[in-house]
Amino acid sequence: MEPIEINAGSWYLRGLRADERVDDRPALADGGITDPDHVAARARQWAGGEHYSWAVCEPTTGELLGEVGLTPAGTDGTLGGWARPGHDAALAAATAAVRRFAEGALGLTVADR
């Protein structure tokens, strides 16, 4: 599956990026994720259907504020995420939106990590 964008009210969710237009790696490092392969690994996980991850973004600048992830396992899914300091409200809205997507579109029963 390709990354799916989700509207989360005041925030928008998209797949992680590290290309000529958008590079999420500096913001990921601010969140403690310094693995240079993190963005590519998340893309491979989307493609393989093993884990779906969204960058939680500020809509006017596209700045990454956190990351929400969903790991499917049969008819169940596990949901978790993190936010940069001061962005807990964005994480809460994003997590709720991903839960609705997982339950409604994917038919998963979701538990929090």
N, CA and C atoms as a LAMMPS dump frame, in Angstrom:
ITEM: TIMESTEP
0
ITEM: NUMBER OF ATOMS
339
ITEM: BOX BOUNDS ff ff ff
-5.0000000000000000e+02 5.0000000000000000e+02
-5.0000000000000000e+02 5.0000000000000000e+02
-5.0000000000000000e+02 5.0000000000000000e+02
ITEM: ATOMS id mol type element x y z
1 1 1 N 0.84 -1.165 0
2 1 2 C 0 0 0
3 1 3 C 0.894 1.24 0
4 2 1 N 0.47 2.264 -0.708
5 2 2 C 1.159 3.549 -0.705
6 2 3 C 0.705 4.355 0.503
7 3 1 N 1.551 5.251 1.045
8 3 2 C 1.12 6.098 2.155
9 3 3 C -0.126 6.909 1.802
10 4 1 N -1.035 6.977 2.732
11 4 2 C -2.307 7.66 2.56
12 4 3 C -2.301 8.91 3.417
13 5 1 N -2.671 10.045 2.833
14 5 2 C -2.769 11.284 3.604
15 5 3 C -4.095 11.3 4.354
16 6 1 N -4.05 11.833 5.574
17 6 2 C -5.24 11.902 6.421
18 6 3 C -5.361 13.316 6.96
19 7 1 N -6.568 13.867 6.92
20 7 2 C -6.841 15.159 7.536
21 7 3 C -7.192 14.899 8.992
22 8 1 N -6.459 15.548 9.908
23 8 2 C -6.712 15.378 11.34
24 8 3 C -7.107 16.724 11.951
25 9 1 N -8.09 17.374 11.365
26 9 2 C -8.545 18.664 11.877
27 9 3 C -7.519 19.742 11.616
28 10 1 N -6.877 20.236 12.662
29 10 2 C -5.88 21.3 12.536
30 10 3 C -4.536 20.795 12.031
31 11 1 N -4.401 19.511 11.818
32 11 2 C -3.136 18.897 11.416
33 11 3 C -3.361 18.034 10.191
34 12 1 N -2.312 17.76 9.469
35 12 2 C -2.458 16.782 8.396
36 12 3 C -1.377 15.729 8.531
37 13 1 N -1.708 14.547 8.059
38 13 2 C -0.831 13.386 8.178
39 13 3 C -0.433 12.924 6.78
40 14 1 N 0.829 12.609 6.628
41 14 2 C 1.363 12.131 5.351
42 14 3 C 2.491 11.168 5.639
43 15 1 N 2.918 10.459 4.618
44 15 2 C 4.067 9.584 4.772
45 15 3 C 5.324 10.403 5.048
46 16 1 N 6.271 9.793 5.735
47 16 2 C 7.55 10.467 5.981
48 16 3 C 8.275 10.7 4.666
49 17 1 N 9.056 11.787 4.609
50 17 2 C 9.764 12.117 3.368
51 17 3 C 11.196 12.541 3.651
52 18 1 N 12.043 12.267 2.69
53 18 2 C 13.428 12.75 2.671
54 18 3 C 13.813 12.849 1.206
55 19 1 N 13.372 13.926 0.562
56 19 2 C 13.645 14.107 -0.86
57 19 3 C 14.027 15.56 -1.123
58 20 1 N 14.061 15.948 -2.381
59 20 2 C 14.502 17.3 -2.743
60 20 3 C 13.512 18.39 -2.31
61 21 1 N 12.283 18.023 -2.019
62 21 2 C 11.275 19.021 -1.615
63 21 3 C 11.053 19.075 -0.109
64 22 1 N 11.051 17.924 0.554
65 22 2 C 10.79 17.855 1.992
66 22 3 C 11.753 16.849 2.613
67 23 1 N 12.385 17.264 3.714
68 23 2 C 13.286 16.357 4.431
69 23 3 C 12.886 16.355 5.902
70 24 1 N 12.268 15.257 6.335
71 24 2 C 11.809 15.128 7.714
72 24 3 C 12.913 14.738 8.683
73 25 1 N 14.082 14.379 8.192
74 25 2 C 15.127 13.851 9.071
75 25 3 C 15.572 14.817 10.178
76 26 1 N 15.718 16.128 9.926
77 26 2 C 16.081 17.016 11.047
78 26 3 C 15.017 17.032 12.152
79 27 1 N 13.75 17.058 11.787
80 27 2 C 12.679 17.037 12.793
81 27 3 C 12.63 15.686 13.504
82 28 1 N 12.891 14.605 12.778
83 28 2 C 12.96 13.291 13.42
84 28 3 C 14.083 13.265 14.454
85 29 1 N 15.225 13.862 14.109
86 29 2 C 16.342 13.912 15.046
87 29 3 C 15.964 14.698 16.3
88 30 1 N 15.182 15.779 16.124
89 30 2 C 14.693 16.538 17.29
90 30 3 C 13.83 15.657 18.187
91 31 1 N 13.176 14.66 17.586
92 31 2 C 12.349 13.726 18.344
93 31 3 C 13.115 12.517 18.845
94 32 1 N 14.433 12.501 18.621
95 32 2 C 15.261 11.408 19.119
96 32 3 C 15.48 10.282 18.126
97 33 1 N 14.975 10.415 16.914
98 33 2 C 15.153 9.363 15.897
99 33 3 C 16.276 9.804 14.967
100 34 1 N 17.434 9.194 15.125
101 34 2 C 18.615 9.601 14.363
102 34 3 C 19.057 8.574 13.328
103 35 1 N 18.336 7.483 13.2
104 35 2 C 18.673 6.459 12.205
105 35 3 C 18.523 7.057 10.809
106 36 1 N 19.596 7.14 10.027
107 36 2 C 19.495 7.743 8.693
108 36 3 C 18.606 6.947 7.737
109 37 1 N 18.294 5.696 8.069
110 37 2 C 17.453 4.845 7.22
111 37 3 C 15.985 4.855 7.662
112 38 1 N 15.638 5.642 8.674
113 38 2 C 14.28 5.597 9.232
114 38 3 C 13.205 5.881 8.175
115 39 1 N 13.383 6.924 7.388
116 39 2 C 12.375 7.287 6.383
117 39 3 C 12.259 6.185 5.325
118 40 1 N 13.374 5.685 4.838
119 40 2 C 13.35 4.611 3.833
120 40 3 C 12.75 3.331 4.422
121 41 1 N 13.064 3.04 5.687
122 41 2 C 12.501 1.851 6.328
123 41 3 C 10.988 1.972 6.434
124 42 1 N 10.491 3.14 6.802
125 42 2 C 9.045 3.34 6.892
126 42 3 C 8.389 3.159 5.52
127 43 1 N 9.025 3.624 4.459
128 43 2 C 8.485 3.434 3.109
129 43 3 C 8.421 1.949 2.754
130 44 1 N 9.458 1.201 3.103
131 44 2 C 9.461 -0.249 2.84
132 44 3 C 8.357 -0.939 3.644
133 45 1 N 8.151 -0.496 4.884
134 45 2 C 7.113 -1.096 5.721
135 45 3 C 5.717 -0.818 5.152
136 46 1 N 5.494 0.391 4.652
137 46 2 C 4.213 0.695 3.993
138 46 3 C 4.01 -0.259 2.816
139 47 1 N 5.031 -0.346 1.965
140 47 2 C 4.93 -1.171 0.754
141 47 3 C 4.648 -2.628 1.087
142 48 1 N 5.235 -3.115 2.179
143 48 2 C 5.043 -4.505 2.575
144 48 3 C 3.82 -4.741 3.448
145 49 1 N 3.13 -3.666 3.843
146 49 2 C 1.939 -3.809 4.675
147 49 3 C 2.219 -4.22 6.111
148 50 1 N 3.475 -4.068 6.559
149 50 2 C 3.812 -4.503 7.911
150 50 3 C 3.681 -3.413 8.96
151 51 1 N 3.773 -2.148 8.545
152 51 2 C 3.634 -1.022 9.477
153 51 3 C 3.299 0.219 8.657
154 52 1 N 2.335 0.987 9.123
155 52 2 C 1.944 2.228 8.459
156 52 3 C 2.308 3.387 9.381
157 53 1 N 2.998 4.371 8.845
158 53 2 C 3.491 5.476 9.654
159 53 3 C 3.129 6.795 8.995
160 54 1 N 2.745 7.76 9.814
161 54 2 C 2.385 9.085 9.316
162 54 3 C 3.198 10.154 10.016
163 55 1 N 3.671 11.12 9.238
164 55 2 C 4.245 12.334 9.794
165 55 3 C 3.076 13.222 10.189
166 56 1 N 3.067 13.688 11.422
167 56 2 C 2.051 14.619 11.903
168 56 3 C 2.594 16.01 11.596
169 57 1 N 1.895 16.754 10.73
170 57 2 C 2.455 17.999 10.219
171 57 3 C 1.596 19.224 10.506
172 58 1 N 2.292 20.343 10.656
173 58 2 C 1.652 21.644 10.735
174 58 3 C 1.212 21.971 9.306
175 59 1 N -0.062 22.316 9.081
176 59 2 C -0.556 22.419 7.718
177 59 3 C 0.013 23.556 6.874
178 60 1 N 0.402 24.663 7.457
179 60 2 C 0.877 25.777 6.631
180 60 3 C 2.335 25.645 6.234
181 61 1 N 3.144 24.993 7.076
182 61 2 C 4.574 24.87 6.772
183 61 3 C 4.984 23.453 6.393
184 62 1 N 4.172 22.47 6.747
185 62 2 C 4.532 21.076 6.509
186 62 3 C 5.527 20.539 7.509
187 63 1 N 5.849 21.317 8.548
188 63 2 C 6.828 20.887 9.55
189 63 3 C 6.338 19.652 10.294
190 64 1 N 7.213 18.655 10.427
191 64 2 C 6.895 17.437 11.157
192 64 3 C 6.896 17.733 12.653
193 65 1 N 5.781 17.424 13.302
194 65 2 C 5.635 17.645 14.737
195 65 3 C 5.691 16.342 15.524
196 66 1 N 5.484 15.224 14.844
197 66 2 C 5.491 13.919 15.487
198 66 3 C 5.261 12.838 14.458
199 67 1 N 5.105 11.63 14.948
200 67 2 C 4.881 10.479 14.066
201 67 3 C 3.898 9.535 14.746
202 68 1 N 2.945 9.048 13.964
203 68 2 C 1.98 8.054 14.442
204 68 3 C 2.182 6.798 13.614
205 69 1 N 2.176 5.647 14.284
206 69 2 C 2.362 4.391 13.58
207 69 3 C 1.28 3.379 13.918
208 70 1 N 0.93 2.576 12.94
209 70 2 C -0.063 1.519 13.077
210 70 3 C 0.551 0.227 12.561
211 71 1 N 0.576 -0.791 13.424
212 71 2 C 1.089 -2.101 13.025
213 71 3 C -0.07 -3.084 12.97
214 72 1 N -0.453 -3.531 11.753
215 72 2 C -1.543 -4.506 11.643
216 72 3 C -1.049 -5.916 11.924
217 73 1 N -1.96 -6.712 12.479
218 73 2 C -1.682 -8.136 12.729
219 73 3 C -3.009 -8.861 12.606
220 74 1 N -3.28 -9.387 11.429
221 74 2 C -4.575 -10.029 11.194
222 74 3 C -5.682 -8.991 11.244
223 75 1 N -6.657 -9.185 12.127
224 75 2 C -7.761 -8.235 12.255
225 75 3 C -7.521 -7.216 13.363
226 76 1 N -6.333 -7.261 13.969
227 76 2 C -5.985 -6.325 15.034
228 76 3 C -4.923 -5.353 14.544
229 77 1 N -4.767 -4.279 15.277
230 77 2 C -3.722 -3.314 14.987
231 77 3 C -3.254 -2.679 16.28
232 78 1 N -1.982 -2.29 16.299
233 78 2 C -1.414 -1.605 17.455
234 78 3 C -1.023 -0.206 17.018
235 79 1 N -1.433 0.768 17.805
236 79 2 C -1.27 2.176 17.464
237 79 3 C -0.369 2.857 18.487
238 80 1 N 0.567 3.659 18.02
239 80 2 C 1.44 4.405 18.915
240 80 3 C 2.026 5.604 18.209
241 81 1 N 2.726 6.426 18.944
242 81 2 C 3.348 7.585 18.336
243 81 3 C 4.146 8.394 19.322
244 82 1 N 4.73 9.461 18.819
245 82 2 C 5.512 10.379 19.631
246 82 3 C 5.348 11.775 19.042
247 83 1 N 5.616 12.768 19.863
248 83 2 C 5.555 14.154 19.4
249 83 3 C 6.769 14.911 19.901
250 84 1 N 7.189 15.889 19.116
251 84 2 C 8.231 16.795 19.575
252 84 3 C 7.685 17.587 20.758
253 85 1 N 8.553 18.077 21.625
254 85 2 C 8.089 18.825 22.805
255 85 3 C 7.125 19.951 22.427
256 86 1 N 6.024 20.028 23.185
257 86 2 C 5.03 21.068 22.977
258 86 3 C 3.961 20.739 21.955
259 87 1 N 3.977 19.533 21.399
260 87 2 C 3.031 19.182 20.344
261 87 3 C 2.161 17.98 20.696
262 88 1 N 1.86 17.83 21.968
263 88 2 C 1.02 16.713 22.403
264 88 3 C -0.396 16.79 21.835
265 89 1 N -0.937 17.992 21.652
266 89 2 C -2.29 18.135 21.087
267 89 3 C -2.33 17.626 19.648
268 90 1 N -1.279 17.907 18.888
269 90 2 C -1.201 17.404 17.51
270 90 3 C -1.154 15.886 17.501
271 91 1 N -0.376 15.313 18.407
272 91 2 C -0.282 13.85 18.495
273 91 3 C -1.63 13.239 18.854
274 92 1 N -2.339 13.836 19.808
275 92 2 C -3.643 13.298 20.22
276 92 3 C -4.633 13.329 19.055
277 93 1 N -4.683 14.427 18.317
278 93 2 C -5.601 14.529 17.174
279 93 3 C -5.217 13.54 16.083
280 94 1 N -3.921 13.414 15.834
281 94 2 C -3.446 12.49 14.794
282 94 3 C -3.733 11.048 15.163
283 95 1 N -3.504 10.695 16.414
284 95 2 C -3.762 9.328 16.862
285 95 3 C -5.236 8.98 16.717
286 96 1 N -6.11 9.909 17.068
287 96 2 C -7.553 9.671 16.92
288 96 3 C -7.928 9.489 15.449
289 97 1 N -7.343 10.294 14.564
290 97 2 C -7.645 10.186 13.132
291 97 3 C -7.151 8.853 12.561
292 98 1 N -5.968 8.424 12.96
293 98 2 C -5.439 7.137 12.472
294 98 3 C -6.284 5.989 13.017
295 99 1 N -6.737 6.097 14.248
296 99 2 C -7.615 5.057 14.813
297 99 3 C -8.892 4.944 13.968
298 100 1 N -9.498 6.08 13.634
299 100 2 C -10.716 6.048 12.807
300 100 3 C -10.433 5.419 11.447
301 101 1 N -9.299 5.765 10.84
302 101 2 C -8.911 5.176 9.555
303 101 3 C -8.727 3.666 9.686
304 102 1 N -8.008 3.246 10.719
305 102 2 C -7.721 1.816 10.911
306 102 3 C -9.002 1.026 11.126
307 103 1 N -9.902 1.551 11.933
308 103 2 C -11.144 0.832 12.22
309 103 3 C -12.123 0.903 11.058
310 104 1 N -12.263 2.09 10.454
311 104 2 C -13.242 2.26 9.384
312 104 3 C -12.796 1.736 8.034
313 105 1 N -11.602 2.112 7.613
314 105 2 C -11.137 1.749 6.269
315 105 3 C -10.469 0.37 6.223
316 106 1 N -9.75 0.017 7.282
317 106 2 C -9.026 -1.251 7.283
318 106 3 C -9.745 -2.346 8.061
319 107 1 N -10.779 -1.993 8.831
320 107 2 C -11.523 -2.977 9.591
321 107 3 C -10.755 -3.592 10.738
322 108 1 N -9.798 -2.866 11.302
323 108 2 C -8.976 -3.392 12.383
324 108 3 C -9.567 -3.042 13.752
325 109 1 N -9.344 -3.887 14.711
326 109 2 C -9.581 -3.593 16.114
327 109 3 C -8.26 -3.075 16.651
328 110 1 N -8.262 -1.857 17.171
329 110 2 C -7.017 -1.176 17.492
330 110 3 C -6.776 -1.085 18.994
331 111 1 N -5.549 -1.401 19.39
332 111 2 C -5.085 -1.238 20.778
333 111 3 C -3.927 -0.247 20.765
334 112 1 N -3.787 0.485 21.86
335 112 2 C -2.672 1.43 21.98
336 112 3 C -1.413 0.712 22.432
337 113 1 N -0.288 1.201 21.955
338 113 2 C 1.01 0.69 22.36
339 113 3 C 1.37 1.234 23.698
